[in-house]
Amino acid sequence: MQPTAPLQPTLWRTCRALANRTRLRLFASLAHQPSQTVDALAQRVRVPPSLASHYLRRLEARGLLSAERVGRWVKYRPNQAPNSNSGALAAALVASFRGEASPEESLFKLATAFTHPRRIELFRLLSRQPHTTAELRAVTRMSSWALSRHLRKLESRGFIAREGQGYAAVEPPSEVGRELARLAVR
């Protein structure tokens, strides 16, 4: 049997997994009390066990959780492997859930910044140097409407800001935002 390659999830798919309030509540529960079974988590978050199981597997597939089979039960915990990209993001999420009273809405907003590959492409360009909208349109070949929509989303999430006649990447104020920005430019 061949060893499996380490997970290298794409950022936009990871952000799509995080851009769900129920999945964030499941992750929050694990941040406060690691190593819970699917049934315990489902009860705590008030969702059917089948839905909790599906959502937890999705977070595990993105490398944010690790699972351990104990008899007929599966226990989940946040993946905090320090040398992996997913582990670093999971650690930032855990710190956010432990440090803030109710960070779900702010984390949801941060995750939605990068749920589309085009926004990641724009952020990468702007992290190298500021660009005008005309320059961005020429480089990305996006329509004016699409470009405007993606720029508004990145700006409202705190990843870019207007600078003179164009836009530039900025450092997000939160640890999760900084980790997402780091993953977007790698």
Summary of the structure (lengths in Angstrom):
residues: 186
radius of gyration: 18.0
end to end distance: 31.6
largest distance: 61.0
contacts: 577
relative contact order: 0.13
helix: 59%
strand: 13%
